[in-house]
């Protein structure tokens, strides 16, 4: 049986942090992706690896 060694978390905010915490407890490395707008977001720094995937979009209301 194969074991999970690394997981990509394609989310941000509190849910991403909770997933990272659980993965770390299970010995699984975490990877976060983020946009330029989220470059200072906590999930980026909590992950074992993080990668910039683009500029992101600005919403105008």
Backbone torsions as a table, in degrees:
resi	resn	phi	psi	omega
1	UNK	NA	134.4	178.5
2	UNK	-82.0	142.7	176.5
3	UNK	-105.9	150.6	178.4
4	UNK	-78.3	126.6	-179.2
5	UNK	-105.4	-28.9	-175.8
6	UNK	-149.7	143.5	-179.0
7	UNK	-131.8	135.5	174.9
8	UNK	-90.3	125.6	178.9
9	UNK	-107.4	102.1	-177.1
10	UNK	-95.0	58.3	-179.2
11	UNK	-152.4	174.6	178.3
12	UNK	-143.3	174.6	177.6
13	UNK	81.3	-159.8	-173.5
14	UNK	-60.2	-41.2	-178.8
15	UNK	-63.5	-39.1	178.3
16	UNK	-63.3	-41.4	179.5
17	UNK	-64.2	-40.8	178.8
18	UNK	-65.0	-41.4	177.6
19	UNK	-63.1	-42.5	179.2
20	UNK	-62.5	-41.5	178.9
21	UNK	-61.8	-46.2	179.9
22	UNK	-64.6	-42.6	179.7
23	UNK	-62.5	-42.6	178.8
24	UNK	-61.6	-41.7	177.8
25	UNK	-62.0	-29.0	179.6
26	UNK	-91.1	0.3	179.1
27	UNK	79.3	23.5	-179.5
28	UNK	-102.8	129.5	177.1
29	UNK	-71.3	149.2	-178.1
30	UNK	-118.1	146.5	178.2
31	UNK	-128.6	130.5	177.4
32	UNK	-114.8	145.9	170.1
33	UNK	-114.5	148.2	-176.7
34	UNK	-150.5	154.7	175.2
35	UNK	-93.1	169.4	178.0
36	UNK	-56.6	-37.5	179.8
37	UNK	-63.5	-29.0	-178.1
38	UNK	-99.0	16.9	-174.0
39	UNK	-61.1	-22.0	179.4
40	UNK	-105.1	6.6	-178.2
41	UNK	-69.7	146.9	-175.8
42	UNK	-61.1	-37.7	-177.3
43	UNK	-60.1	-30.2	178.6
44	UNK	-63.6	-39.4	-176.0
45	UNK	-85.4	-25.6	179.2
46	UNK	-75.0	-26.6	-177.5
47	UNK	-72.6	153.4	175.5
48	UNK	-67.9	-34.2	176.5
49	UNK	-135.9	148.5	174.8
50	UNK	-145.0	145.3	-175.4
51	UNK	-134.5	133.0	175.0
52	UNK	-74.6	128.9	-177.9
53	UNK	-114.4	-0.8	177.5
54	UNK	154.8	-176.5	-176.6
55	UNK	-75.7	-30.2	-174.1
56	UNK	87.4	-178.3	-179.8
57	UNK	-128.7	145.3	174.4
58	UNK	-99.2	133.1	177.0
59	UNK	-101.9	135.5	179.0
60	UNK	-113.1	127.6	179.4
61	UNK	-115.7	NA	NA
